[in-house]
Amino acid sequence: MGVGKSTVGQLLAERLGVVYRDTDDDIVAAEGRTIAEIFVDDGESAFRAIEKCAVRTALAEHEGVLALGGGAILDADTRALLAGHRVVYLSMDVEEAVKRTGLNAARPLLAVNPRKQWRELMEARRHLYEEVATAVVPTEGRTPEEVTQAALDALELKEA
């Protein structure tokens, strides 16, 4: 959350000459409500089921840059689907994450004590991000353009 996946994903797609897609956007469009509303109305498990379907569909249909929500990798089937794809894990430390996300109410998993919540989420997820990642790209102290270039370099991709 707040790592810059949308910004970097769009820049990466532009530089590669492909289309950008975000599964969070797909979910919002299909459900007609925000992710925060889905969490509040239906709960996290219902959201994760919707997310799993959205990721499966996007991986089957889309050939450009695809951004996934931060919790998508919690599902073992989703992690298996990511095998064979180039996956970039954009990493950052807790202080940077809190600066970027703050007390943003649109991020339901960080609603109370964001520093503690983020740290706990990362402790539970980091090994899963690393498991699916082709490349890990740190974002601290870098502009979106620098992160994009680092991702291109890590994946050994050339611009279009």
C-alpha positions, 0 to 999 in steps of 0.5 A: 500500500502506498508503494507507488504501484499505480504510478510506476506501473503506468510509467513502465507500461508507457516506456514499454509501449504496452497497456497498463491495468490495475486489478483494484480498478477492475474490482471497483468497476465490476462491483460499482463501489470502492474497495473500502466499501467492499471491506466495510460492507462484506468483509475482507474474506469476501473482498479477497474472493472477488480479488482472486477472480479479478487477478485470474481474469486479468492474467488470462486476458492482459498482456501488458503491465498489470498491478495487483493489490497488496493482498492479492498474493495471500492466496496460494492459487494466485501465487501459483498463477504468477509463476512464469510471469515477470513480477516486480515487488516494489519494496519500502520501509515502514517510515516511508509507507506511513508518510505515503499512506498516512491515516488514509481512510480509503485504506481499510487495513491501515485505519487504526495505528497505521505504523503498527498495522503496516509493520504487521502486514509486511511481517505477514506478507514480505516472504510471499512478495519475495516468493513470487518476485522476479525482481525486488525494487526498493523505492525509498528516496527514489522518484517514480521515474528512477523506480521505473528505470530500476524495474526495467533494469532488474527485468532486463527489459528495453523500452519500446 
